[in-house]
Structure formats: structure tokens, C-alpha cells
Amino acid sequence: MKIVIAGPGCPKCQMTEKNVREACNQLNISADISHITDFREIARLGVMLTPALIIEGKVISSGKVPGIDEVKKTLTAQS
């Protein structure tokens, strides 16, 4: 599963990554987690607020830090 966190690398972006990793661990899901920090690329994806969570090319969340349970629910639906 490909997961992208889009944002400038701020504390909220770091917390988003932490929650995504924890959700993946709890669900025993192997994921390729990467970051996009270039604002032109972020805008090209249609993201206006960061941090953004993108799973398999679909923007799942933007402008907030998704909680672990929210990420788990989304990952389960994507599997």
C-alpha cells in the first residue's frame, strides 16, 4: 500500500506520520510511506491545507492530523 504525507515537514506532519505508522503496525499492514514537501507538487494533487494524508493516490484527509483510529478505519476500507 502506498501512503503519502504531504506537507512542509512541520510537527503536524510528523504526528500524522507517527499515527499512520502506528495504525499500520496495529493492523499488521505493510506500507510504503513517503513525503511530499514541494508546495507545487502538493497543489498539483489538489491539496490546499496540510498536512494531507494520501492513500493509493486518493486524498483522505487534509488540514488536520488524523487520529490512529481514523487511519485504521481508512486503511481497513482500502484493504
HTML snippet that shows the backbone in 3Dmol.js (N, CA, C, O; Angstrom):
<script src="https://3Dmol.org/build/3Dmol-min.js"></script>
<div id="view" style="width:600px;height:400px;position:relative"></div>
<script>
const pdb = `
ATOM      1  N   MET A   1       0.854  -1.167   0.000  1.00  0.00           N
ATOM      2  CA  MET A   1       0.000   0.000   0.000  1.00  0.00           C
ATOM      3  C   MET A   1       0.902   1.233   0.000  1.00  0.00           C
ATOM      4  O   MET A   1       1.876   1.305   0.750  1.00  0.00           O
ATOM      5  N   LYS A   2       0.567   2.192  -0.845  1.00  0.00           N
ATOM      6  CA  LYS A   2       1.355   3.416  -0.943  1.00  0.00           C
ATOM      7  C   LYS A   2       0.648   4.543  -0.188  1.00  0.00           C
ATOM      8  O   LYS A   2      -0.505   4.871  -0.465  1.00  0.00           O
ATOM      9  N   ILE A   3       1.369   5.124   0.771  1.00  0.00           N
ATOM     10  CA  ILE A   3       0.836   6.207   1.587  1.00  0.00           C
ATOM     11  C   ILE A   3       1.770   7.399   1.469  1.00  0.00           C
ATOM     12  O   ILE A   3       2.987   7.261   1.593  1.00  0.00           O
ATOM     13  N   VAL A   4       1.193   8.569   1.229  1.00  0.00           N
ATOM     14  CA  VAL A   4       1.975   9.801   1.108  1.00  0.00           C
ATOM     15  C   VAL A   4       1.462  10.807   2.132  1.00  0.00           C
ATOM     16  O   VAL A   4       0.257  10.981   2.309  1.00  0.00           O
ATOM     17  N   ILE A   5       2.400  11.458   2.796  1.00  0.00           N
ATOM     18  CA  ILE A   5       2.069  12.556   3.689  1.00  0.00           C
ATOM     19  C   ILE A   5       2.581  13.819   3.020  1.00  0.00           C
ATOM     20  O   ILE A   5       3.778  13.957   2.765  1.00  0.00           O
ATOM     21  N   ALA A   6       1.671  14.738   2.736  1.00  0.00           N
ATOM     22  CA  ALA A   6       2.019  15.975   2.037  1.00  0.00           C
ATOM     23  C   ALA A   6       2.011  17.128   3.024  1.00  0.00           C
ATOM     24  O   ALA A   6       1.028  17.363   3.727  1.00  0.00           O
ATOM     25  N   GLY A   7       3.126  17.840   3.063  1.00  0.00           N
ATOM     26  CA  GLY A   7       3.236  18.998   3.946  1.00  0.00           C
ATOM     27  C   GLY A   7       4.687  19.404   4.102  1.00  0.00           C
ATOM     28  O   GLY A   7       5.584  18.721   3.608  1.00  0.00           O
ATOM     29  N   PRO A   8       4.923  20.513   4.786  1.00  0.00           N
ATOM     30  CA  PRO A   8       6.272  21.069   4.875  1.00  0.00           C
ATOM     31  C   PRO A   8       7.200  20.361   5.854  1.00  0.00           C
ATOM     32  O   PRO A   8       8.353  20.766   6.001  1.00  0.00           O
ATOM     33  N   GLY A   9       6.733  19.327   6.518  1.00  0.00           N
ATOM     34  CA  GLY A   9       7.568  18.641   7.494  1.00  0.00           C
ATOM     35  C   GLY A   9       7.397  19.205   8.898  1.00  0.00           C
ATOM     36  O   GLY A   9       8.255  19.014   9.760  1.00  0.00           O
ATOM     37  N   CYS A  10       6.309  19.887   9.118  1.00  0.00           N
ATOM     38  CA  CYS A  10       6.014  20.534  10.401  1.00  0.00           C
ATOM     39  C   CYS A  10       5.664  19.484  11.468  1.00  0.00           C
ATOM     40  O   CYS A  10       5.530  18.302  11.151  1.00  0.00           O
ATOM     41  N   PRO A  11       5.518  19.908  12.716  1.00  0.00           N
ATOM     42  CA  PRO A  11       5.136  18.955  13.771  1.00  0.00           C
ATOM     43  C   PRO A  11       3.830  18.208  13.480  1.00  0.00           C
ATOM     44  O   PRO A  11       3.700  17.037  13.838  1.00  0.00           O
ATOM     45  N   LYS A  12       2.865  18.866  12.837  1.00  0.00           N
ATOM     46  CA  LYS A  12       1.612  18.181  12.493  1.00  0.00           C
ATOM     47  C   LYS A  12       1.858  17.090  11.449  1.00  0.00           C
ATOM     48  O   LYS A  12       1.227  16.034  11.492  1.00  0.00           O
ATOM     49  N   CYS A  13       2.766  17.346  10.522  1.00  0.00           N
ATOM     50  CA  CYS A  13       3.121  16.335   9.519  1.00  0.00           C
ATOM     51  C   CYS A  13       3.787  15.143  10.203  1.00  0.00           C
ATOM     52  O   CYS A  13       3.507  13.990   9.873  1.00  0.00           O
ATOM     53  N   GLN A  14       4.661  15.432  11.148  1.00  0.00           N
ATOM     54  CA  GLN A  14       5.350  14.369  11.875  1.00  0.00           C
ATOM     55  C   GLN A  14       4.369  13.547  12.699  1.00  0.00           C
ATOM     56  O   GLN A  14       4.502  12.325  12.778  1.00  0.00           O
ATOM     57  N   MET A  15       3.392  14.195  13.310  1.00  0.00           N
ATOM     58  CA  MET A  15       2.376  13.478  14.086  1.00  0.00           C
ATOM     59  C   MET A  15       1.500  12.628  13.169  1.00  0.00           C
ATOM     60  O   MET A  15       1.100  11.522  13.535  1.00  0.00           O
ATOM     61  N   THR A  16       1.202  13.147  11.976  1.00  0.00           N
ATOM     62  CA  THR A  16       0.435  12.367  11.007  1.00  0.00           C
ATOM     63  C   THR A  16       1.193  11.098  10.652  1.00  0.00           C
ATOM     64  O   THR A  16       0.616  10.011  10.628  1.00  0.00           O
ATOM     65  N   GLU A  17       2.487  11.236  10.376  1.00  0.00           N
ATOM     66  CA  GLU A  17       3.295  10.055  10.051  1.00  0.00           C
ATOM     67  C   GLU A  17       3.315   9.072  11.217  1.00  0.00           C
ATOM     68  O   GLU A  17       3.177   7.866  11.017  1.00  0.00           O
ATOM     69  N   LYS A  18       3.484   9.577  12.416  1.00  0.00           N
ATOM     70  CA  LYS A  18       3.505   8.710  13.599  1.00  0.00           C
ATOM     71  C   LYS A  18       2.196   7.927  13.716  1.00  0.00           C
ATOM     72  O   LYS A  18       2.213   6.723  13.971  1.00  0.00           O
ATOM     73  N   ASN A  19       1.069   8.605  13.532  1.00  0.00           N
ATOM     74  CA  ASN A  19      -0.235   7.943  13.621  1.00  0.00           C
ATOM     75  C   ASN A  19      -0.426   6.919  12.507  1.00  0.00           C
ATOM     76  O   ASN A  19      -0.993   5.850  12.734  1.00  0.00           O
ATOM     77  N   VAL A  20       0.044   7.243  11.307  1.00  0.00           N
ATOM     78  CA  VAL A  20      -0.060   6.306  10.182  1.00  0.00           C
ATOM     79  C   VAL A  20       0.776   5.061  10.461  1.00  0.00           C
ATOM     80  O   VAL A  20       0.311   3.939  10.262  1.00  0.00           O
ATOM     81  N   ARG A  21       1.995   5.258  10.916  1.00  0.00           N
ATOM     82  CA  ARG A  21       2.863   4.107  11.219  1.00  0.00           C
ATOM     83  C   ARG A  21       2.261   3.236  12.326  1.00  0.00           C
ATOM     84  O   ARG A  21       2.288   2.008  12.238  1.00  0.00           O
ATOM     85  N   GLU A  22       1.723   3.872  13.359  1.00  0.00           N
ATOM     86  CA  GLU A  22       1.113   3.116  14.456  1.00  0.00           C
ATOM     87  C   GLU A  22      -0.111   2.343  13.970  1.00  0.00           C
ATOM     88  O   GLU A  22      -0.297   1.184  14.343  1.00  0.00           O
ATOM     89  N   ALA A  23      -0.941   2.968  13.148  1.00  0.00           N
ATOM     90  CA  ALA A  23      -2.117   2.285  12.600  1.00  0.00           C
ATOM     91  C   ALA A  23      -1.698   1.086  11.747  1.00  0.00           C
ATOM     92  O   ALA A  23      -2.294   0.014  11.847  1.00  0.00           O
ATOM     93  N   CYS A  24      -0.688   1.265  10.922  1.00  0.00           N
ATOM     94  CA  CYS A  24      -0.188   0.158  10.090  1.00  0.00           C
ATOM     95  C   CYS A  24       0.336  -0.977  10.966  1.00  0.00           C
ATOM     96  O   CYS A  24       0.077  -2.148  10.692  1.00  0.00           O
ATOM     97  N   ASN A  25       1.074  -0.625  12.019  1.00  0.00           N
ATOM     98  CA  ASN A  25       1.595  -1.643  12.932  1.00  0.00           C
ATOM     99  C   ASN A  25       0.463  -2.404  13.609  1.00  0.00           C
ATOM    100  O   ASN A  25       0.503  -3.632  13.693  1.00  0.00           O
ATOM    101  N   GLN A  26      -0.539  -1.691  14.087  1.00  0.00           N
ATOM    102  CA  GLN A  26      -1.653  -2.338  14.779  1.00  0.00           C
ATOM    103  C   GLN A  26      -2.437  -3.266  13.858  1.00  0.00           C
ATOM    104  O   GLN A  26      -2.955  -4.294  14.295  1.00  0.00           O
ATOM    105  N   LEU A  27      -2.522  -2.898  12.582  1.00  0.00           N
ATOM    106  CA  LEU A  27      -3.258  -3.713  11.609  1.00  0.00           C
ATOM    107  C   LEU A  27      -2.368  -4.706  10.873  1.00  0.00           C
ATOM    108  O   LEU A  27      -2.842  -5.477  10.039  1.00  0.00           O
ATOM    109  N   ASN A  28      -1.064  -4.680  11.192  1.00  0.00           N
ATOM    110  CA  ASN A  28      -0.090  -5.541  10.528  1.00  0.00           C
ATOM    111  C   ASN A  28      -0.123  -5.350   9.011  1.00  0.00           C
ATOM    112  O   ASN A  28      -0.120  -6.315   8.246  1.00  0.00           O
ATOM    113  N   ILE A  29      -0.153  -4.082   8.595  1.00  0.00           N
ATOM    114  CA  ILE A  29      -0.167  -3.722   7.178  1.00  0.00           C
ATOM    115  C   ILE A  29       1.209  -3.193   6.795  1.00  0.00           C
ATOM    116  O   ILE A  29       1.769  -2.330   7.470  1.00  0.00           O
ATOM    117  N   SER A  30       1.735  -3.721   5.713  1.00  0.00           N
ATOM    118  CA  SER A  30       2.995  -3.224   5.180  1.00  0.00           C
ATOM    119  C   SER A  30       2.684  -2.080   4.223  1.00  0.00           C
ATOM    120  O   SER A  30       1.896  -2.236   3.291  1.00  0.00           O
ATOM    121  N   ALA A  31       3.307  -0.932   4.461  1.00  0.00           N
ATOM    122  CA  ALA A  31       3.022   0.235   3.622  1.00  0.00           C
ATOM    123  C   ALA A  31       4.310   0.946   3.248  1.00  0.00           C
ATOM    124  O   ALA A  31       5.269   0.986   4.019  1.00  0.00           O
ATOM    125  N   ASP A  32       4.309   1.499   2.056  1.00  0.00           N
ATOM    126  CA  ASP A  32       5.395   2.358   1.592  1.00  0.00           C
ATOM    127  C   ASP A  32       4.971   3.787   1.924  1.00  0.00           C
ATOM    128  O   ASP A  32       4.103   4.352   1.259  1.00  0.00           O
ATOM    129  N   ILE A  33       5.589   4.371   2.960  1.00  0.00           N
ATOM    130  CA  ILE A  33       5.218   5.708   3.419  1.00  0.00           C
ATOM    131  C   ILE A  33       6.263   6.700   2.932  1.00  0.00           C
ATOM    132  O   ILE A  33       7.455   6.546   3.194  1.00  0.00           O
ATOM    133  N   SER A  34       5.794   7.727   2.212  1.00  0.00           N
ATOM    134  CA  SER A  34       6.712   8.747   1.705  1.00  0.00           C
ATOM    135  C   SER A  34       6.149  10.131   2.002  1.00  0.00           C
ATOM    136  O   SER A  34       5.023  10.281   2.475  1.00  0.00           O
ATOM    137  N   HIS A  35       6.968  11.134   1.708  1.00  0.00           N
ATOM    138  CA  HIS A  35       6.589  12.524   1.967  1.00  0.00           C
ATOM    139  C   HIS A  35       6.704  13.350   0.693  1.00  0.00           C
ATOM    140  O   HIS A  35       7.569  13.106  -0.148  1.00  0.00           O
ATOM    141  N   ILE A  36       5.827  14.319   0.567  1.00  0.00           N
ATOM    142  CA  ILE A  36       5.939  15.342  -0.471  1.00  0.00           C
ATOM    143  C   ILE A  36       5.998  16.671   0.260  1.00  0.00           C
ATOM    144  O   ILE A  36       5.086  17.022   1.009  1.00  0.00           O
ATOM    145  N   THR A  37       7.082  17.410   0.035  1.00  0.00           N
ATOM    146  CA  THR A  37       7.234  18.704   0.704  1.00  0.00           C
ATOM    147  C   THR A  37       7.202  19.875  -0.272  1.00  0.00           C
ATOM    148  O   THR A  37       7.111  21.030   0.144  1.00  0.00           O
ATOM    149  N   ASP A  38       7.276  19.582  -1.563  1.00  0.00           N
ATOM    150  CA  ASP A  38       7.260  20.636  -2.574  1.00  0.00           C
ATOM    151  C   ASP A  38       5.831  21.158  -2.744  1.00  0.00           C
ATOM    152  O   ASP A  38       4.925  20.409  -3.110  1.00  0.00           O
ATOM    153  N   PHE A  39       5.643  22.456  -2.473  1.00  0.00           N
ATOM    154  CA  PHE A  39       4.293  23.016  -2.494  1.00  0.00           C
ATOM    155  C   PHE A  39       3.646  22.975  -3.873  1.00  0.00           C
ATOM    156  O   PHE A  39       2.423  22.882  -3.968  1.00  0.00           O
ATOM    157  N   ARG A  40       4.428  23.041  -4.938  1.00  0.00           N
ATOM    158  CA  ARG A  40       3.842  22.928  -6.284  1.00  0.00           C
ATOM    159  C   ARG A  40       3.264  21.533  -6.503  1.00  0.00           C
ATOM    160  O   ARG A  40       2.179  21.373  -7.063  1.00  0.00           O
ATOM    161  N   GLU A  41       4.009  20.534  -6.051  1.00  0.00           N
ATOM    162  CA  GLU A  41       3.533  19.153  -6.175  1.00  0.00           C
ATOM    163  C   GLU A  41       2.305  18.925  -5.292  1.00  0.00           C
ATOM    164  O   GLU A  41       1.355  18.258  -5.701  1.00  0.00           O
ATOM    165  N   ILE A  42       2.333  19.478  -4.090  1.00  0.00           N
ATOM    166  CA  ILE A  42       1.189  19.356  -3.187  1.00  0.00           C
ATOM    167  C   ILE A  42      -0.048  19.992  -3.821  1.00  0.00           C
ATOM    168  O   ILE A  42      -1.129  19.404  -3.798  1.00  0.00           O
ATOM    169  N   ALA A  43       0.107  21.185  -4.383  1.00  0.00           N
ATOM    170  CA  ALA A  43      -1.017  21.873  -5.033  1.00  0.00           C
ATOM    171  C   ALA A  43      -1.512  21.091  -6.249  1.00  0.00           C
ATOM    172  O   ALA A  43      -2.715  21.035  -6.504  1.00  0.00           O
ATOM    173  N   ARG A  44      -0.588  20.486  -6.998  1.00  0.00           N
ATOM    174  CA  ARG A  44      -0.963  19.690  -8.167  1.00  0.00           C
ATOM    175  C   ARG A  44      -1.869  18.522  -7.770  1.00  0.00           C
ATOM    176  O   ARG A  44      -2.718  18.089  -8.549  1.00  0.00           O
ATOM    177  N   LEU A  45      -1.677  18.026  -6.562  1.00  0.00           N
ATOM    178  CA  LEU A  45      -2.508  16.929  -6.062  1.00  0.00           C
ATOM    179  C   LEU A  45      -3.875  17.408  -5.580  1.00  0.00           C
ATOM    180  O   LEU A  45      -4.729  16.604  -5.204  1.00  0.00           O
ATOM    181  N   GLY A  46      -4.073  18.731  -5.596  1.00  0.00           N
ATOM    182  CA  GLY A  46      -5.348  19.288  -5.168  1.00  0.00           C
ATOM    183  C   GLY A  46      -5.433  19.554  -3.680  1.00  0.00           C
ATOM    184  O   GLY A  46      -6.512  19.822  -3.152  1.00  0.00           O
ATOM    185  N   VAL A  47      -4.299  19.482  -3.001  1.00  0.00           N
ATOM    186  CA  VAL A  47      -4.267  19.708  -1.557  1.00  0.00           C
ATOM    187  C   VAL A  47      -4.066  21.193  -1.295  1.00  0.00           C
ATOM    188  O   VAL A  47      -3.109  21.794  -1.783  1.00  0.00           O
ATOM    189  N   MET A  48      -4.968  21.776  -0.527  1.00  0.00           N
ATOM    190  CA  MET A  48      -4.862  23.196  -0.191  1.00  0.00           C
ATOM    191  C   MET A  48      -4.443  23.408   1.262  1.00  0.00           C
ATOM    192  O   MET A  48      -3.888  24.454   1.600  1.00  0.00           O
ATOM    193  N   LEU A  49      -4.703  22.431   2.115  1.00  0.00           N
ATOM    194  CA  LEU A  49      -4.339  22.516   3.527  1.00  0.00           C
ATOM    195  C   LEU A  49      -3.472  21.322   3.891  1.00  0.00           C
ATOM    196  O   LEU A  49      -3.732  20.198   3.461  1.00  0.00           O
ATOM    197  N   THR A  50      -2.442  21.573   4.685  1.00  0.00           N
ATOM    198  CA  THR A  50      -1.567  20.498   5.128  1.00  0.00           C
ATOM    199  C   THR A  50      -1.663  20.367   6.636  1.00  0.00           C
ATOM    200  O   THR A  50      -2.053  21.315   7.318  1.00  0.00           O
ATOM    201  N   PRO A  51      -1.315  19.218   7.158  1.00  0.00           N
ATOM    202  CA  PRO A  51      -0.830  18.034   6.459  1.00  0.00           C
ATOM    203  C   PRO A  51      -1.972  17.329   5.719  1.00  0.00           C
ATOM    204  O   PRO A  51      -3.144  17.448   6.077  1.00  0.00           O
ATOM    205  N   ALA A  52      -1.591  16.607   4.695  1.00  0.00           N
ATOM    206  CA  ALA A  52      -2.562  15.815   3.947  1.00  0.00           C
ATOM    207  C   ALA A  52      -2.113  14.362   3.954  1.00  0.00           C
ATOM    208  O   ALA A  52      -0.922  14.062   3.868  1.00  0.00           O
ATOM    209  N   LEU A  53      -3.074  13.480   4.058  1.00  0.00           N
ATOM    210  CA  LEU A  53      -2.822  12.052   4.010  1.00  0.00           C
ATOM    211  C   LEU A  53      -3.401  11.523   2.708  1.00  0.00           C
ATOM    212  O   LEU A  53      -4.591  11.675   2.433  1.00  0.00           O
ATOM    213  N   ILE A  54      -2.540  10.899   1.910  1.00  0.00           N
ATOM    214  CA  ILE A  54      -2.935  10.387   0.603  1.00  0.00           C
ATOM    215  C   ILE A  54      -2.653   8.887   0.585  1.00  0.00           C
ATOM    216  O   ILE A  54      -1.519   8.458   0.794  1.00  0.00           O
ATOM    217  N   ILE A  55      -3.681   8.106   0.338  1.00  0.00           N
ATOM    218  CA  ILE A  55      -3.532   6.654   0.295  1.00  0.00           C
ATOM    219  C   ILE A  55      -3.923   6.175  -1.088  1.00  0.00           C
ATOM    220  O   ILE A  55      -5.033   6.417  -1.562  1.00  0.00           O
ATOM    221  N   GLU A  56      -2.977   5.484  -1.731  1.00  0.00           N
ATOM    222  CA  GLU A  56      -3.192   4.960  -3.084  1.00  0.00           C
ATOM    223  C   GLU A  56      -3.687   6.050  -4.030  1.00  0.00           C
ATOM    224  O   GLU A  56      -4.570   5.808  -4.852  1.00  0.00           O
ATOM    225  N   GLY A  57      -3.118   7.250  -3.912  1.00  0.00           N
ATOM    226  CA  GLY A  57      -3.433   8.345  -4.817  1.00  0.00           C
ATOM    227  C   GLY A  57      -4.678   9.141  -4.477  1.00  0.00           C
ATOM    228  O   GLY A  57      -5.001  10.102  -5.174  1.00  0.00           O
ATOM    229  N   LYS A  58      -5.383   8.763  -3.422  1.00  0.00           N
ATOM    230  CA  LYS A  58      -6.617   9.454  -3.033  1.00  0.00           C
ATOM    231  C   LYS A  58      -6.378  10.268  -1.763  1.00  0.00           C
ATOM    232  O   LYS A  58      -5.881   9.743  -0.767  1.00  0.00           O
ATOM    233  N   VAL A  59      -6.736  11.558  -1.804  1.00  0.00           N
ATOM    234  CA  VAL A  59      -6.593  12.412  -0.624  1.00  0.00           C
ATOM    235  C   VAL A  59      -7.651  11.989   0.389  1.00  0.00           C
ATOM    236  O   VAL A  59      -8.852  12.092   0.138  1.00  0.00           O
ATOM    237  N   ILE A  60      -7.186  11.517   1.525  1.00  0.00           N
ATOM    238  CA  ILE A  60      -8.063  11.004   2.572  1.00  0.00           C
ATOM    239  C   ILE A  60      -8.367  12.077   3.609  1.00  0.00           C
ATOM    240  O   ILE A  60      -9.480  12.158   4.128  1.00  0.00           O
ATOM    241  N   SER A  61      -7.371  12.891   3.902  1.00  0.00           N
ATOM    242  CA  SER A  61      -7.506  13.896   4.950  1.00  0.00           C
ATOM    243  C   SER A  61      -6.597  15.062   4.613  1.00  0.00           C
ATOM    244  O   SER A  61      -5.506  14.865   4.077  1.00  0.00           O
ATOM    245  N   SER A  62      -7.037  16.283   4.924  1.00  0.00           N
ATOM    246  CA  SER A  62      -6.149  17.435   4.766  1.00  0.00           C
ATOM    247  C   SER A  62      -6.520  18.501   5.782  1.00  0.00           C
ATOM    248  O   SER A  62      -7.683  18.660   6.153  1.00  0.00           O
ATOM    249  N   GLY A  63      -5.502  19.226   6.223  1.00  0.00           N
ATOM    250  CA  GLY A  63      -5.711  20.324   7.150  1.00  0.00           C
ATOM    251  C   GLY A  63      -5.820  19.927   8.605  1.00  0.00           C
ATOM    252  O   GLY A  63      -6.081  20.768   9.465  1.00  0.00           O
ATOM    253  N   LYS A  64      -5.620  18.627   8.890  1.00  0.00           N
ATOM    254  CA  LYS A  64      -5.687  18.168  10.276  1.00  0.00           C
ATOM    255  C   LYS A  64      -4.858  16.906  10.435  1.00  0.00           C
ATOM    256  O   LYS A  64      -4.490  16.254   9.458  1.00  0.00           O
ATOM    257  N   VAL A  65      -4.576  16.580  11.674  1.00  0.00           N
ATOM    258  CA  VAL A  65      -3.860  15.347  11.973  1.00  0.00           C
ATOM    259  C   VAL A  65      -4.901  14.254  12.220  1.00  0.00           C
ATOM    260  O   VAL A  65      -5.645  14.320  13.198  1.00  0.00           O
ATOM    261  N   PRO A  66      -4.957  13.254  11.345  1.00  0.00           N
ATOM    262  CA  PRO A  66      -5.922  12.178  11.569  1.00  0.00           C
ATOM    263  C   PRO A  66      -5.475  11.308  12.739  1.00  0.00           C
ATOM    264  O   PRO A  66      -4.293  10.995  12.877  1.00  0.00           O
ATOM    265  N   GLY A  67      -6.426  10.925  13.573  1.00  0.00           N
ATOM    266  CA  GLY A  67      -6.123  10.054  14.705  1.00  0.00           C
ATOM    267  C   GLY A  67      -5.830   8.637  14.250  1.00  0.00           C
ATOM    268  O   GLY A  67      -6.131   8.259  13.118  1.00  0.00           O
ATOM    269  N   ILE A  68      -5.245   7.861  15.141  1.00  0.00           N
ATOM    270  CA  ILE A  68      -4.895   6.477  14.817  1.00  0.00           C
ATOM    271  C   ILE A  68      -6.136   5.686  14.413  1.00  0.00           C
ATOM    272  O   ILE A  68      -6.103   4.951  13.426  1.00  0.00           O
ATOM    273  N   ASP A  69      -7.227   5.826  15.161  1.00  0.00           N
ATOM    274  CA  ASP A  69      -8.450   5.081  14.832  1.00  0.00           C
ATOM    275  C   ASP A  69      -9.009   5.483  13.472  1.00  0.00           C
ATOM    276  O   ASP A  69      -9.510   4.637  12.730  1.00  0.00           O
ATOM    277  N   GLU A  70      -8.926   6.763  13.144  1.00  0.00           N
ATOM    278  CA  GLU A  70      -9.392   7.235  11.832  1.00  0.00           C
ATOM    279  C   GLU A  70      -8.552   6.624  10.716  1.00  0.00           C
ATOM    280  O   GLU A  70      -9.082   6.198   9.689  1.00  0.00           O
ATOM    281  N   VAL A  71      -7.236   6.584  10.926  1.00  0.00           N
ATOM    282  CA  VAL A  71      -6.341   5.998   9.923  1.00  0.00           C
ATOM    283  C   VAL A  71      -6.627   4.502   9.794  1.00  0.00           C
ATOM    284  O   VAL A  71      -6.685   3.979   8.681  1.00  0.00           O
ATOM    285  N   LYS A  72      -6.803   3.816  10.909  1.00  0.00           N
ATOM    286  CA  LYS A  72      -7.092   2.380  10.870  1.00  0.00           C
ATOM    287  C   LYS A  72      -8.373   2.099  10.092  1.00  0.00           C
ATOM    288  O   LYS A  72      -8.421   1.167   9.289  1.00  0.00           O
ATOM    289  N   LYS A  73      -9.402   2.894  10.325  1.00  0.00           N
ATOM    290  CA  LYS A  73     -10.674   2.716   9.613  1.00  0.00           C
ATOM    291  C   LYS A  73     -10.466   2.878   8.108  1.00  0.00           C
ATOM    292  O   LYS A  73     -10.987   2.098   7.312  1.00  0.00           O
ATOM    293  N   THR A  74      -9.703   3.891   7.731  1.00  0.00           N
ATOM    294  CA  THR A  74      -9.436   4.143   6.314  1.00  0.00           C
ATOM    295  C   THR A  74      -8.607   3.017   5.709  1.00  0.00           C
ATOM    296  O   THR A  74      -8.906   2.552   4.609  1.00  0.00           O
ATOM    297  N   LEU A  75      -7.571   2.576   6.414  1.00  0.00           N
ATOM    298  CA  LEU A  75      -6.721   1.501   5.908  1.00  0.00           C
ATOM    299  C   LEU A  75      -7.515   0.208   5.745  1.00  0.00           C
ATOM    300  O   LEU A  75      -7.326  -0.519   4.770  1.00  0.00           O
ATOM    301  N   THR A  76      -8.392  -0.075   6.687  1.00  0.00           N
ATOM    302  CA  THR A  76      -9.216  -1.279   6.610  1.00  0.00           C
ATOM    303  C   THR A  76     -10.131  -1.218   5.390  1.00  0.00           C
ATOM    304  O   THR A  76     -10.320  -2.223   4.705  1.00  0.00           O
ATOM    305  N   ALA A  77     -10.694  -0.055   5.120  1.00  0.00           N
ATOM    306  CA  ALA A  77     -11.571   0.113   3.957  1.00  0.00           C
ATOM    307  C   ALA A  77     -10.792  -0.020   2.649  1.00  0.00           C
ATOM    308  O   ALA A  77     -11.344  -0.475   1.647  1.00  0.00           O
ATOM    309  N   GLN A  78      -9.512   0.373   2.649  1.00  0.00           N
ATOM    310  CA  GLN A  78      -8.686   0.322   1.442  1.00  0.00           C
ATOM    311  C   GLN A  78      -8.171  -1.086   1.147  1.00  0.00           C
ATOM    312  O   GLN A  78      -7.820  -1.395   0.008  1.00  0.00           O
ATOM    313  N   SER A  79      -8.128  -1.940   2.172  1.00  0.00           N
ATOM    314  CA  SER A  79      -7.549  -3.285   2.001  1.00  0.00           C
ATOM    315  C   SER A  79      -8.465  -4.199   1.236  1.00  0.00           C
ATOM    316  O   SER A  79      -8.128  -5.361   1.008  1.00  0.00           O
TER     317      SER A  79
END
`;
const viewer = $3Dmol.createViewer("view");
viewer.addModel(pdb, "pdb");
viewer.setStyle({}, {cartoon: {color: "spectrum"}});
viewer.zoomTo();
viewer.render();
</script>
